[in-house]
Amino acid sequence: MPKTVKDVLIINDFAGYGRVSTQAMIPVLSHYGHHTYALPTSLVSNTLEYGRFVIHDTTEYMRQAVSVWNDLGFRFDNITVGFLNSHEQVDIIRGIIERNQPSFVLVDPIMAENGKLYDGMYPGVIDCNKKMAGVASVFVPNVTEACMVSDMYLDKPSLTTAELHEMAQKLLSMGPRDLVITGCEPSDRDVAFNYVYDHETDAFHEVVYERIPTQFIGTGDLFSGILTAECLSGSSILHAVKVASSFISIVLQDNLDTEDHYDLHFERYMKLLNI
């Protein structure tokens, strides 16, 4: 059990089919003993990689739900934010943060990878995530998302170590307290790492991991779930990234021969998370 059980509001999309977004974060946070609540930003039929999907916008539901919660006096001291589907949702979320003054806000700008936006993204999603970066305790973009939010190196297929550091500095100037840029593979070195800024030590760190020749949908959501759970249980951001990186490497390595890479079955590995 964690040293202190925390309540966590998960603001993210909800997929009917696939262990992604909210569906990935709830099991992890619950495993750590934290209490979870959800505010879906959209309902998604299935993960987008299947090629056919339906996305139902829930902005009006969010607005009404938050109004009821305010009337009932519900409070949230810890919040995670993922997929966004409209500028109005940013205003709603920032209103939640202003009202609750949470001690922890993780923002994962789920929108892009490998140099381009995901299929089905709201056209203004980059601007939305620029606004959310400023209210984050922890901002967790991958390299493509970091480039888009910072408006840097948008046309470069890969960055040098120095360019990654420069981009990290730009992102930190936008307001987040801690920063984790995932999936860094600098062009000037043969290494893969997650790049971490820890405000407590005012230092940058490289959490190196082994490249695994496969890709599963939902690993980013799983990473953010473990990161949140570890931080709320008292870990430093650096230790949390090490735990999340190690766990995902083990799960991916053990599933190299799995045919369905759109639905990662990670639950049976949760006992490896030493809590």
N, C-alpha and C positions, 0 to 999 in steps of 0.2 A: 504494500500500500504506500502511496506517496506520503511525505511528511505532513502535508496539508491537502485535503480534498478541495478542489476548486470547481466552481461553476463556469462553463464555457459556452458562449453563444457562437454557433457555427453559421456564418452567412456565406452561402455557396449554392451552386446548383444542386439539384437532386436528380440522379439518374435512375430510371426504372430498371435498367439492365446494365450491370457493370459495377465493379468495386472501385469507383472513382469519387472524387469530390467529397460530399457529405457522407456518402456510403463508405468511404475509406477512412475518414477521420473518426467517426463515432466509435467503431470497434477499438481503435487504438486508445483513444482518450478514456473509454470505459474500462479497458484493460488496466490502465494506470489508476483507476478508481475515481477519476474525475466525473462530474455530472455534466451531461451535454444537453443543449437546447439548439433548435435549428430554425433558421429563417431562410427559406429557399429563394434565390434570386431568379431561378427559372426551373421548370420541369423539363427534363430531357429524356426522350424515349430510350436512348441507348448512347454509348460512346460514339463520338462523331466519326471515328475511323471506319465504321462499317459502311460508310458511303451514303446511307439513307438514315434520316433521323428527323425527329420533330422537336422543336424547342418552343415551349410555352412560357412567355414572359409573365412574371409574377409581381411586377412593380406595384400594381394597385393592391394586391394582397398584402405585400410588405407594408405599404402605407397604412392599411387598415389594421393589420396585426399589431404594428408598433403603437398605434393609437390606443388599442385595447390594452396592451401591456402597460402603457403609461398610466392609464386609468386604474389598472389593477396594482400599480406600484411595483411591478417586476423590475429587478435591477440585475445588471450583468457587469462583473468586474474583470472578465476576460473574454476577448472576442477574437475570432479568426475570420478573415475575409478572403474569398477566392473569386470565382467567376462573376463578372458584372455584365448586365444586359441593357443598361440605360444610364444616362446622366442623372435621371431622377433617383435612381438607386444610390448613387454616390451621395446625393443630398440626404436621403433617408438614413444611410449608414453614418454619415458624419453627424447627423442629428442624434442618433443613438449614442455615439461616442461622446458628444458634447453633454448629453443629459446624464450619462452614467459615469463619465470620467474614469474609464477602466484603467487598471494598472498594467494590463498587457493587451496589446493589439498586434496580431500577426497578419500581414497582408501578403498574399501569394497572388501576383498578377497573372492569373491563368488566361493566356491569350495567344501565345506564339511559341514556335520552336523551329530550329533549323532555318532561321532567317525569314520566316513568314508567319502571318497570323493563321490560327487554326480555321478550318472551315466553319461557317456559321457564326463568326464573331460579329458582334455589334460594331458598326463602322467607327464609332467614337470611343472604342474601348481603351485605346492608348491614352487619350486625354483623361479618361476616367481613372486610370491607374496612376497617372501623374498626380492627380489630386489625392489619391489614397496613400501614396508614398509619404506624404507629409504628416499623416496621423498615425503612422506605424511605429510600434515599438520594435518590431522585427520585420524587415522587408526581404522577401525571398523570391527574387526573379531568377530565371535561367539566363544564359548569356544573351539570347535573342531578345527576351523581354527587357533585360537591363539596357541594351542598346536602344530599344524603342522608347523606354521611359526617360532615359537620359539624353536622347537625341544625339547620340554619338556613334560613330563607326557603323552607320546603318548599311553601308554598301560593302563592308569588308567581310569576307567569308570566315576569317579567323583573326583573333587579336593577339598581340604580344603580351607578355606579362606586364610590361610597363603600361600598355593601353588598358588592360583590365584594371590595374590599380587606379589609373586616372579616371576611368569610368566609375569605379567604386566611390571615389572622392566626390564626384559630381552627384551621385545618388544620395550620399550621406548629406550633402548640402541641401537636399530637398526636404530633410526633416527626420528620417527614421533614426532610431537610437542604435539599433544593431542591424547588420546587413549580412545576408548570405546570398552569394551569386553561385548558382549550381551549374554543373556541367562545363567547367572551365578546362579547355584544352589549348593552351597558348601555342602560337605558331613557332615560337622560338625555343620551345622545350618539348621533350617527349614525356609528358606527364599529364595526368588528369586529376583535377581537384575541385573541391567546393571552397570558394573564397569567402572568408569570414572576417567581419569586423566586430570586435568585442568592446563595447563602450566602457566596461568596467576596468579593462586594462589599457584602453586606448591603443589597441594593437590589431594588426591584420595577421591572419593565419591562413595557411593552405592545408586543408584536410584532404590528403591524397587518397585516392581509391583506385582499384584495379579496373581497367577498361574491360567490360564484359560484352561480347559481340551479340547483343540482343537488345530489344526494346519492348517493354511492356507498358501498356496504357495504365495510368493511375499511380505510377511510382512517385511522381511529384506530389500528389495529394497525400500519399502514405508518408513521404518525407516530412511534409508540413505537419501532419498529425503527430508524428513522433517528436518533432522539434517542439511543438506546442506542449505536449505531455511532459517532456523532459524539463522544459523551462518552468512550467507550473509546479513541477515537483522539486524545484530548487536547483537544477543544474545550470551552469553557465551556458551561454550560447555556444561556446566552443565545444564543450563536452556534449551538448545536445546534438550538434552537427556530427560529431564523431559517432555517437550512438546510432543516429539515423542513417548515416552513410554506411556503417558496418552492417546494419540490419538489412538494408536494401541490397547490398552486394551479396550477402548470403542467400537471400531469397531468389535473386535473379540467377545466381550461379546454379542453384538447385533446380531451376525451372528452364534451363536452356533447351531441353527437348520437348517442352510443352507446346502443343500445336496452337492453342488459342491464346495469343498474346494480347487480346483485348479485354481479358478478364483475369486478373492476377489473384490467385487464391493464396492469400498471405496469412489467414487466420491461424493456421496450424503452426506457424513459426513464432507466434506471439510469446510463447514461453521463453524465447531467447532474450526478450527484453527484461533485463534484470532489475526489477523494481522493488 
